[in-house]
């Protein structure tokens, strides 16, 4: 086959966005094979963009139709695992929309299932991994250019969402329909990036505000302290009520520092020696010149500045292209689906830490306890069945 | 009297710095009345700078001598409260060096004692309150120009200290001699400023590293989550091992935001309406233009930028001048000594939170529990008597 035929499940805002990208030929090795959309009111629009494509009401029918080689799951987050597993079971590749699922128990089940079908490709739409800026930062860190990481601090509050956004769909910002707020919908990109770049934390403390500035039951503000288990620590702050949003990531290593502002401007500080060595070499006289402001900081490090603007659509098109190229030509996969668990576990653990008012381990995270606590909230809310 | 006669207790680095300021006439309404210094090796230097001044070995003798109207306590932190109380008891005004003490129990005792001697002035050397930049920021917040505060984030890691610094004195960075590390010695300035500007938190969670990058038993890195009790939250990060130090304070209000970099550059974002109102007014069409990147952010807020460099010595001279002017002419006091408890309580609570692995209340903070835990560490260390 020349082009991978993608089945889009759910032709809403995100599904339609992928449909447009493919219809415009922005992904060289992929085309739309079919669409599943339960709402027939959208048929006219779908037919206009994809005149020769069949519209299914039931995604299972589409998966079995022979029309598609792979699916993408642009549907409410809870459904991602079950749809992915059904596709894999039927020999169809899967590109999951992020997050991989809502709670670790279902995502683990999916990962186990996918590992038993490893002839098929299971990937996840972490489009930010395809942002040239973060790719470059990951390279710098992986190359050891700033040494071993000691701290990360990310303030990512550029996710402003007004009440009208929350009121657009019944399921949005509910425990039973969406499974959370900013942690589940907006921040998964950064929850993935921070772990992709700096490593998977071993424990987390979370302070979470539910309906703080919006009329919703789920979280609209999060403050988390990450423990990487090797001495390194981090903070992670996000919310949906900061109209003058901040996006500032700082990574401190023992040989340098990276500061990223607005996901566009980067400063990389590279030290001539490791902080450990400079610390050991400095004597009493050195301390005196430090205190008298006579230490020449320019001798200690150099700064590289660069900036990169990334087109939002370009990131997604790149993930689609890589997914197809992996299947068609064996190109290495940018975002293996199995890595989706990390962000889900971190988000779950931040909730659980806040609910239990203590730091929570990610190493022996209690999937069942989280699901029990989530179900309590779904039951209290009274709009959806518990899980 | 025209000039207040100050007795300097301890002619080390800080005491000598004040001595120099006064000898050079940089404080118009104050002069050195006497000096207490136990180390006679420093006599020659003291006499050179202050030829007509008596050097005492015992501060109590100096307090009772009639040579001084006030004292300043540039001695190890533990001693501040007892020296301050002895002076007040003998009719002498007190300017305490920061921090007010090491643990809240002794600082409360001092505050109670001082309130019974309110004919005398008890102040504290919070020189950063005299930094024009932070004075202006406090005005902006107090005027309501950024509305009610929702978040504060301060990364203040410009306190780099090498091992040679810690090895300079036996008492430094010990539990029994100094009572802590970066929280007690370097960060008290910011622990005061954040509360002076944004209000006193009601609870705190702390993650603290002891001897993480230095061969010391006390803390060289701190990550704290502040809960202001009114919905607002904050983070506070400090350490002594970041050679490329960061100093970045962000204060988010419901009508704007303040971002301070390097305690020099300030951006003040003022919104045309409160975020609450903008949130309520935005309809579905507005959300669509937001998502299509068509919202004009310039219509929503204006940015003012300013910068202010503050001379370190100038700040201290200003506090000395204000202290003397308060006593001589009734000028309002910039830093009342009683406010020193806030920073000490916050530092103690961060320790206690880390030791007990849970969030700690500042409202009903358990002074005795903290002292017990501190004493355990002093005993384990085995160098000093417990308290």
Contacts between the chains, C-beta under 8 A, distances in Angstrom:
chain1	res1	chain2	res2	distance
A	13	B	291	7.8
A	150	B	213	7.5
A	150	B	241	7.2
A	150	B	242	7.8
A	151	B	221	7.9
A	151	B	237	7.5
A	151	B	239	7.6
A	151	B	242	7.7
A	153	B	155	5.8
A	153	B	235	8.0
A	153	B	237	6.4
A	155	B	153	5.8
A	155	B	250	7.0
A	157	B	252	7.6
A	160	B	290	7.7
A	162	B	278	7.5
A	162	B	279	4.7
A	162	B	282	4.1
A	162	B	286	7.1
A	162	B	287	6.4
A	162	B	290	7.6
A	163	B	279	5.6
A	163	B	280	6.8
A	163	B	282	7.6
A	164	B	282	5.3
A	164	B	283	5.4
A	164	B	284	5.4
A	164	B	286	6.6
A	164	B	287	5.0
A	165	B	287	4.9
A	165	B	290	7.9
A	168	B	284	6.8
A	168	B	287	7.0
A	205	B	205	6.0
A	205	B	207	6.9
A	205	B	225	7.2
A	207	B	205	6.9
A	207	B	225	5.2
A	207	B	227	6.9
A	207	B	233	6.1
A	209	B	231	7.1
A	209	B	233	7.2
A	212	B	231	6.1
A	213	B	150	7.5
A	213	B	275	7.3
A	213	B	276	7.5
A	213	B	279	7.3
A	214	B	279	7.4
A	221	B	151	7.9
A	221	B	233	7.0
A	223	B	225	5.4
A	223	B	233	5.3
A	223	B	235	6.2
A	225	B	205	7.2
A	225	B	207	5.2
A	225	B	223	5.4
A	225	B	225	6.3
A	227	B	207	6.9
A	231	B	209	7.1
A	231	B	212	6.1
A	233	B	207	6.1
A	233	B	209	7.1
A	233	B	221	7.0
A	233	B	223	5.3
A	235	B	153	8.0
A	235	B	223	6.2
A	235	B	235	5.2
A	235	B	237	6.4
A	237	B	151	7.5
A	237	B	153	6.4
A	237	B	235	6.4
A	239	B	151	7.6
A	241	B	150	7.3
A	241	B	275	6.3
A	241	B	279	7.5
A	242	B	150	7.8
A	242	B	151	7.7
A	242	B	252	5.8
A	242	B	257	7.6
A	242	B	275	7.9
A	243	B	271	6.9
A	243	B	275	5.3
A	243	B	278	6.4
A	243	B	300	6.3
A	243	B	301	7.5
A	244	B	252	7.7
A	244	B	256	7.1
A	244	B	257	4.7
A	244	B	269	4.8
A	244	B	271	7.4
A	244	B	301	6.0
A	246	B	250	6.3
A	246	B	257	7.8
A	246	B	259	7.7
A	248	B	248	7.6
A	250	B	155	7.0
A	250	B	246	6.3
A	252	B	157	7.6
A	252	B	242	5.8
A	252	B	244	7.6
A	256	B	244	7.1
A	257	B	242	7.6
A	257	B	244	4.7
A	257	B	246	7.8
A	259	B	246	7.7
A	269	B	244	4.7
A	271	B	243	6.9
A	271	B	244	7.4
A	275	B	213	7.3
A	275	B	241	6.3
A	275	B	242	7.9
A	275	B	243	5.4
A	276	B	213	7.5
A	278	B	162	7.5
A	278	B	243	6.4
A	279	B	162	4.7
A	279	B	163	5.6
A	279	B	213	7.3
A	279	B	214	7.4
A	279	B	241	7.5
A	280	B	163	6.8
A	282	B	162	4.1
A	282	B	163	7.6
A	282	B	164	5.3
A	283	B	164	5.4
A	284	B	164	5.4
A	284	B	168	6.8
A	286	B	162	7.1
A	286	B	164	6.6
A	287	B	162	6.4
A	287	B	164	5.0
A	287	B	165	4.9
A	287	B	168	7.0
A	290	B	160	7.7
A	290	B	162	7.7
A	290	B	165	7.9
A	291	B	13	7.7
A	300	B	243	6.3
A	301	B	243	7.5
A	301	B	244	6.0
A	357	B	358	6.7
A	357	B	359	6.4
A	358	B	357	6.7
A	358	B	358	6.1
A	359	B	357	6.4
